[in-house]
């Protein structure tokens, strides 16, 4: 039976998809590493879900388990990998991740390295093992080797002052589909650690968005603050990451604890 790969992140930003949605795409981080949590969140109907293997203790196996859990849902799974490493990129692609975010891109050479890693020769250097892997459905995707790059979305992360210095050159690298701005690391790199909403940081992020879109790339940003997220959308962001599973759980349980573990609300009816 012939199968076809699922849509990847870039399909959210076609003219048709944007017209139908009539808003920016929205998603959240999956940081727990738990496939059950991933499935619960997927049922909420976010446009995409970002499995974070950079700052979360995720193994390749746990990422693959989450991808399998998400396969039954419409939310597009995206994976942020730990680093810009050719071997790691190959492994994440082979286990079935079609939408990758590569963190800490500093220079055009970094961007070229990432672009080469997601493409088979002669365009790139991705090793061939799809017949043994989930990416090619174990040989059930016809012509996978010649069409794989079309099904993959490569997003690079702009999150340092050095990247800002090289921005025009980075955005000109062939094979990059989009950019994702990390205001936390960007603020630290600019000398404003912990001040993601500092005016200079926000201005820099908006400049990245504008330049990326002018270069024909889609642009996204991490912004848990609703007002700041809307501000970035108004500035042209195509997608916003508006939360994280673990943060949502932490805040919700804190609210319950604040309400039900105080003297005023304590009860003796066990």
MARVO-735956 format. One record per residue: x, y, z of N, C-alpha, C in turn. Coordinates in pm, whole numbers, plus 32768, in hexadecimal, padded with zeros to 4 digits. Each point is the difference from the previous one (the first is absolute). Layout:
<sites>
XYZXYZXYZ...
</sites>
This chain:
<sites>
80557F8880007FAB807880008058807C80007FEA805A7FA2804E807B7FF87FC9806880618059803F80497FDA8068805F804080847FD67FD3806C803D803D80837FE9802180408086806E804B800980238042807E7F968065802B7FFA801A80827FA4806380358032808E7FDE7FA980638009802B808B7FE98066802B806A805C80577FD880618037805E7FDD8092801C8051804080547FDE808580337FE780667F92804E7FFA7F947FF480677F997F7880007FBB7FB77F91800A7F7B7FFD7FC27F9E805E80458020802A807B7FAA80618045800B808B7FC5806680167FAC801D80887FD27FF280117F697FBD7FA27FC07FDC80157F747F95806D7FFA7FF2803E7F8E7F9A80697FF27F757FC9801E7FE67F877FD17F7D7FC380177FE67FE7809480657FC980457FF07FE2808F7FEE80808051804E80667FE07FF5807F804A7F7980437FE97FCE7FF87F857F7F803C7FE27F8F7FB68048800C7F7E80057F997FB080438001801880978079800D803A800C801280917FE480918028802F805D7FB07FED809080178038802E8086806E7FC8802880438026807E808A7FC0800080528028805F80817FBE80107FEB7F738038805C7FA67FE27FFA7F7A803A8030800680917FCA7FA9805380238000808E80207F72802E80647FF7805880257F7E8036803E800E808880217F8E803D80428002808280707F978002805A80128060806A7F9E80187FC77F83804080347F8D7FD97FEF7F83804980877FE28040800780118083807F7FF3804780037F8F80667F8E7FC280197FF97F9A806880487F807FD880057FE67F7D803A7F837FD17FA07F8C80027F84801980257F9E7F9580127FA07FFB7F8A7FF47F8B7FC17FA87FF37F8C7F6E801180257FDB7FD9807A7F778012802D7FDB8093800A805A8050803A7FE9809080077FF8803C7F7480587FD27FA77FFE80327F767F797FE67FBF7FC97F8A80167F7F7FDE7FC47F8F8053803B8004801680837F9A805480408003808D7FC6807880387FF4800C80877FCA7FD480057F6E801F7F987FB47FDC7FFD7F737F6A800C7FEC7FB37FCC805E7F6F80077FF57FC8808C800E8052805F802D7FD1808A80127FF280497F7C80487FD37F997FF0803C7F7C805F80707FDC807680058040806480647FD6802B7FE37F70803380677FBE802B7FEE7F75807B7FA77FF6805A800D805F80787FAC800480267FE9809180517F9A801880357FE3808580967FEC7FF3804B80478055809180057FF380417FA9806C802B7F8B7FD980477FA5805A808C80388017801E8022807C807E8046801D806A7FA18034805A7FD87FA7806F7FAA8028807E804E80207FF780867FFE8075805180238009801580967F938027803F80028020808F7FB77F9A80567FD47F937FC57FB77F9A804A804B7F7B7FF87FF07FAA8064804D7F8280057FC27F947FA8800580177F7C7FBE7FA57FA480657FA87FB77FE57F817FFD804F7FA37FB07FC47FF87F7480497FC27FA47FC97FE97F7A7F827FAC800880017F9E805C7F8C7FA9800E7F85804D80308014805C805F7F8D804B80337FC980607F96805880387FAF7FD280557F937FAE7FAF7F9C80317F8A7FDE7FB67FAC7FA17F797FD6803A7FFD7FE280817F817FDB80407F9C80737FFB8030807A80147FA780747FF97FCF80177F7180577FED7F9E7FD6800E7F757F947F9B7FDF800E7F8780317F997F9B7FE97F7D802680438009803880797F87802980477FB880717FB7804C80567FBE7FC680737FBB7FCD7FDE7F7480237F8B7FCD7FE17FDE7F757F6A7FFC7FE47FB07FE880667F6F7FF67FEB7FBB80888003804C806A80167FC480858013802D80607F927FB6806E7FF3801D80607F968075805D8020801E8015808080708058802580817FCC7FC2804A80587FBF807C7FD77FBF806F7FF4806780427F8D8009806E7FF2805F8080803F7FCB8042804A8057807F80417FE180637FD5806C807D7FEB7FDD80657FD98062807280657FFF801B8039807680798051800F806C7FA48036806A7FEF7FB280687FA1802580678043805C80597FB38040805C803A80618068805F7FC680317FE17F88806B80537FC780077FEA7F69804B80557FBF80137FF97F6F806A7F977FE17FD47F828000805A7F8E7FF17FCC7FA87F9080557FE77F9C7FD57FB67F897FCD7F75802280457FBB805A7FD57F7980257F7B800280497FF0805D805D7F81800C80487F8E80217FA28017805B7FA47F9880247F9F7FD57F857FB180607FB07FD57FE07F857FB77FAA7FA3805680237FF0807F7FB47FA780577F72803280167FF1808280187F79803680157FAC7FF57F82803C80177F8C7FB67FEE7F847FD97F6E7FEC805C7FA680187FE37F727FEB7F937FCC805C7FF68033807A7F987FCF805A7F77803D7FE27FFC80597F9C7F8080307FD07FE180918016805D804D80387FEA8090800E800D80427F777F9980467FD6800380437F7D80178097800D7FE88035807780108090801780658014806F807480357FDF806B80128061801C8093801880188021807F803780838024808D7FEA8033805F80457FC4808D7FF2802580278079805380287FED807E802080728057808D80367FE78016807680368085803D8007804780057F787FBD803D7FA0803F801C7F7F80428089800A808480027FF7804B807C8014802A80427F7C80217FAD7F9C803E80327F867FC17FC07F84801D80377F8A7FD07FBF7F8580347F717FF1807A7FE6802D80357F787FF97FAD7FA080557FD3802F80747FA87FAC80527F807FDF7FB57FC880637FBF7F847FEC7FB580167FA07F8B8071800E7FBC801E7FA77F9080137F718031803C7FEF807480127F7B80397F7A7FBE801A7FA3804A80397F7B7FCA801B7FB77FDE7F7F800980597F9D7FBB7FE97F8180367F837FBB80827FEB8007803B7F8A7FC17FD67F8180487FEE800880837FE17F89804F7F757FC87FE67FA380547FD07F777FCF7FEC7FE77FD27F718063800A7FA87FEE7FDB7F74805C7F8D7FDA7FCC7FA67FAE80537F947FCC805E80377F9580717FB97FE6805880277F927FB17FFF7F7B802680567FA28075805880017FE8808880447F83801F80247FE68083803D80358009808E80067F8D8046802A8001808B80527F86802480037FE3808280567F9480317FB47F9D80587F7D80047FFD7FB27FA48054801D7F707FD7801E7FAD806480197F747FE67F807FB67FDE800B7F9B7FAB7F8A7FB87FCF7FE77F8480547F8D7FFD80427FD77F8C804E7F6A7FF8800F7FB880407FA57F6F800E800F7FB67F7B7FF780387FA07FBA7FBC7F7E7FF57FFD7FB880868057802A805C80077FC280847FBD8056806A7FC0806D7FD77FD6806480627F70802D7FEC7FCC803E80687F7780347FFE7FEF80707F9A806A804A7FE57FF780717FA37FCB7FD67F77802E7F917FCE7FD57FCE7F7E7F977F9480097FC27FF480787F9A7F99801880357F767FDA80817FE9801E803F7F7F7FE87FF07FD37F6F801680607FA67FFB7FE17F727F77800D7FC17F9F803780497F7780087FCC7FDE80887FC2805E805F80047FEC80807FBC80457FFA7F777FB47FFA7F9480407FFB7F7C8055807C7FE780747FEC7FC6805780707FDA80288057807680077FC88079802180518074808880457FF080617FB97FCB808780397FF78004807C7FA77FAB80067F9C800280727FA47F9D806D80287FA77FE3805D7F9B8063802780078026809380597FC4804C800280148091800F80928027805780487FBB8019808B80277F8280557FF47FA97FDD7FA37F83804B7FEF7FA57FF1807A800F7F9280497FA77FE38071803B80318085807780397FFC8046802C80797FFD8098800B7FEB80318079800A8090801B8078801A805A805C80527FD080768025804E7FF1808F80327FF9800E80837FF780828040807D80148055803F80727FF38078801B80507FDF806A806880467FF780717FE18059806F8062807580047FC980798002804E807B800C7FF0802F8090806E7FFB804C7FF3801A8090807E803980408058803B7FB08079803C8037802180827FB7804E80538045802E807C7FC280577FE27F86804D7F94800680557FDC7F8E7FAA7FDF7F867F927FB880167FA67FE07F917FC5807F7FC47FE2806180557FCB807F7FCD806580457FA580807FF780258069803F7FAF80097FC17F757FE27F7E7FF9800B7FB77F817F787FE57FC17F9A8046802D7F767FDC7FDC7FE87FFA7F6A802880667FB77FE580037F7080407F897FBA807A7FDE802780457F8F7FC27FBE7F7C80257FD47FF4807D7FBD7F85802C7F7E7FEC7FB37FB2806A7FF27F7F7FF57FBD800E7FE27F6B807580177FC880177FE77F72802B7F707FE480157FB18069802E7F767FED7F927FAC7FBF80227FBC7F957FA07FAB7FBA7FDF7F8580557F827FDD80047FD67F8980487FC1801A80877FFE807F80297FBE8026807D7F6E80227FE17FA37FC6804A7F72801A7FE97FCA8071805780328009807B7FCC8065805A805D801980747FDC806480528050802180767FA58003807B803E7FE680717FBA8004808180568051805F7FC48065803E804A805980587FF17FD2809080717FF6804780007FDD808D8020807B80547F9C80498030801A807C804A804D7FED80827FF77F8C803F80487FEC807F809680047FEA80327FAD7FA4808F80017FE4802B80817FBB7FA880357FAC8021807D7FBC8012807180657FA780088062800B806A806580817FF2804F80247F848023807C7FE9804A807A80287FAD7FFE7FDA7F80807080207FA8800E80967FEB7F9280478009800380927FED801C804B808180117FB6806F801E803F807F7F88801D80577F8E7FC37FDF7F858016804C7FC87F7C803580527FB380437FD77F7C802F7F7E8007804F7FA17FAA7FD87F807FFA80457F9E806C7FD8802680557FA07FAA806F7FD67FD47FEC7F6E7FB47F977FEA7FD57FE07F787FAE806F7FC07FBE805180537FAA806A7FCC804480898002808480028014804880807FFA7FEC803D7F757FEB80827FF87FE7803F7F7D80697FE27F96807F7FF8802880697FE27F9E7FF37F717FCB7FDC7FA480587FEF7F747FD87F887FF27FA37F92803F80267F887FFB7FAD8019803E7F77804780707FFE801F80427F8180577FA77FA880617FBD803E80577FA57FB47FB07F8C7FC77FA77FC880517FAE7F907FD27FA5802A7F8D7FC58075800B7FA980307F94804F80187F80807C802C800E805580147F8A801F7F7B7FBD80177F99805180197F7A7FC97F847FD07FB57F8B8013803B7F847FD77FBE7FF280457F79801380827FFE7FF0804C7F8480637FD37F95807D7FEC802880667FD97F9E7FEA7F727FCE7FD67FA780597FE67F757FD87F907FFC7F997F968048801A7F907FFE7FA2802580417F7B805480678005802F803E7F8480567FA07FAF80407FA2804680547F9C7FBE7FB07F877FD17F7D800380167FAB7F927FD37FF67F8D806280278017807E7FF97F9880667F8C801D805F7FCB7F97803E7F9E8018806A804B801B80827FBD8044805D8041802A807B7FA87FE48078803E7FCB806A7FB87FE5807B804E803080787FBD800380738040803480797FC27FBD807980507FF480687FD07FCB807F7FD0807580567F837FFB802E7FC98070804F7F8D7FCD8055801D7FE0807F7F987FCC80597FA3806F80308031807C80027FAC807080287F9D80207F907F7D7FF9801A7F9E80117F94800B80877FB88017806A804B800B80847FC1807B80087FA680707FC5802F807880027FAE7FF17FA87F867FBD7F8E80127FE67FA87F8D7FAF80497F967F988047802A7FAD804A7FA08050806F7FBD8059803F804C805480697FC880577FC87F9080367F88801480527FC27F977FAB7FD87F887F877FD1801A7FA57FE07F927FE2807D7FAF7FE7806D80457FE5807F7FBC8079802E7FAF80787FD6802A807B80247FB9801C7FA27F8B7FAA7F9A7FEF800F7FA97F8C80287F71801D800C7FD9807F80267F7680207F997F9F7FC780307F977FC17FA77F9B7FC67FD27F9A806780537FE980667FD87FA4806A803A802C80857FB77FE3806A802C802380877FF47F87805A80687FEB804F80007F9680647FD0803E80837F897FDB802C7FBD804C806A7FFB7FB8808780467F90800E7FFE7FBC808080527F817FFE7FFB7FB6806E80477F81800D7FB07FA6805C7FFE7F807FE07FB07FA3805180278004809380818000801E802C7FFD808C7FDF80828047800C80717FB97FE08081803D7F6B800C801C7FAF7FD07FA27F6F800380157FD87FAA8077803E7F8B800D7FE47FA88072802B804180838076803E7FFF8033804180797FA48071802D7FD680567FA27FAB807180267F767FD1802C7FC97F9D7FBC7F7A7FD080247FFE7FC1808A80677FB1802080037FC28085801D8066806C804E80677FE08016806C80617F7D804880217FAE80167F9A7F80804180177FA47FAB80577FFF7F7E7FE77FAF7FA7805380337FFE808F80857FFB800E803A7FFE80877FE08081804A800980717FB97FE4808080407F6F800880307FA77FC17FB67F72800680257FDC7F9C806D803A7F887FFC7FCE7F938054805C7FD780718074803C800D80597FDB806F8015807380617FAF80677FF68006806D80617FA27FE2807480148046806E7FAC7FEB80777F6E801B7FE07FE780677FAF7F7680287FE47FB37F967FB480467FB37FAB7FB97FA07FAC80167F71802B804F7FEA806C80187F78802E7F7E7FC280317FF37F7E7FF07F887FBA802B80257F8680527FAA7FDB805B80157F86804F7FAC7F8E7FCD7FBB80137F907FAD7F957FC780547FAD7FA2803E7F978036805A7FAD7FAF7FB27F967FB3
</sites>
